[in-house]
């Protein structure tokens, strides 16, 4: 019985894996549906950026160590609740966007 409960728990956790497209929805207000906008006229166009570079930036914003173009505080608030898996998922999603 314990093995079945553990299997169901593991399955449930894997079903709750981060969804990059869903996470990106709050980003789209500033960055555009395809990452094609310079957020608030300041940021780089993020659509199509390298996923590792996006993850590095997001982790830096989350830690409070990145402040590109004065956007550190705003971005820290945006990614504060993101887990490592969330950051990886949204970074991969952004890398797949057209950006134009």
C-alpha positions as CSV (number, residue, x, y, z in Angstrom):
1,X,0.0,0.0,0.0
2,X,2.9,2.4,0.8
3,X,4.4,1.7,-2.6
4,X,1.1,2.7,-4.3
5,X,0.8,5.9,-2.3
6,X,4.4,6.8,-3.1
7,X,3.9,6.1,-6.8
8,X,0.8,8.3,-6.8
9,X,2.7,11.1,-5.0
10,X,5.5,10.9,-7.5
11,X,3.1,10.9,-10.4
12,X,1.3,13.9,-9.0
13,X,4.5,15.9,-8.6
14,X,5.5,15.2,-12.2
15,X,2.1,16.3,-13.4
16,X,2.6,19.6,-11.6
17,X,5.8,20.3,-13.6
18,X,6.4,23.9,-14.4
19,X,4.5,25.2,-17.6
20,X,6.7,27.9,-19.2
21,X,3.9,29.2,-21.4
22,X,1.6,29.6,-18.4
23,X,4.3,31.3,-16.4
24,X,5.1,33.6,-19.3
25,X,1.6,35.1,-19.3
26,X,2.5,37.6,-16.6
27,X,5.6,38.6,-18.5
28,X,3.7,39.3,-21.7
29,X,2.1,42.4,-20.3
30,X,5.5,44.2,-20.6
31,X,7.5,42.0,-22.9
32,X,4.7,41.2,-25.5
33,X,3.1,37.9,-26.4
34,X,6.2,36.8,-28.4
35,X,8.8,38.6,-26.3
36,X,8.9,41.2,-29.1
37,X,8.7,44.4,-26.9
38,X,11.4,46.3,-25.0
39,X,9.6,46.2,-21.6
40,X,8.8,49.8,-20.5
41,X,11.0,50.9,-23.4
42,X,14.1,49.8,-21.4
43,X,14.8,46.1,-21.7
44,X,16.2,44.1,-24.6
45,X,13.8,42.2,-26.7
46,X,13.8,38.8,-25.0
47,X,12.0,36.5,-27.5
48,X,14.5,34.0,-28.9
49,X,17.2,34.8,-26.3
50,X,19.3,31.9,-25.2
51,X,17.6,29.9,-22.5
52,X,20.7,29.8,-20.3
53,X,21.1,33.6,-20.5
54,X,17.5,34.1,-19.6
55,X,17.8,31.8,-16.6
56,X,20.9,33.5,-15.5
57,X,19.2,36.9,-15.7
58,X,16.1,35.6,-13.9
59,X,18.1,34.0,-11.1
60,X,20.0,37.3,-10.7
61,X,16.8,39.3,-10.5
62,X,15.4,36.8,-8.0
63,X,18.6,37.1,-5.8
64,X,18.6,40.8,-6.1
65,X,22.0,40.8,-7.8
66,X,21.0,41.9,-11.3
67,X,19.7,45.4,-12.1
68,X,19.8,45.8,-15.8
69,X,18.6,49.3,-16.9
70,X,17.2,49.9,-13.4
71,X,14.7,47.1,-13.7
72,X,16.1,45.0,-10.8
73,X,13.5,45.8,-8.2
74,X,10.5,45.4,-10.6
75,X,11.9,42.1,-11.9
76,X,12.7,40.8,-8.5
77,X,9.0,41.1,-7.6
78,X,8.0,39.4,-10.8
79,X,10.2,36.3,-10.2
80,X,10.2,36.2,-6.4
81,X,7.8,33.2,-6.3
82,X,9.5,31.3,-9.2
83,X,11.1,28.0,-8.2
84,X,14.2,26.8,-10.0
85,X,12.0,24.6,-12.2
86,X,9.8,27.6,-13.0
87,X,12.8,29.6,-14.1
88,X,14.0,26.8,-16.3
89,X,10.6,26.3,-17.9
90,X,9.9,30.0,-18.6
91,X,13.5,30.4,-19.9
92,X,13.0,27.6,-22.3
93,X,9.6,29.1,-23.4
94,X,11.2,32.5,-24.0
95,X,14.0,31.0,-26.0
96,X,11.4,29.5,-28.3
97,X,9.5,32.8,-28.9
98,X,10.0,34.6,-32.2
99,X,10.8,38.0,-30.6
100,X,9.9,40.0,-33.7
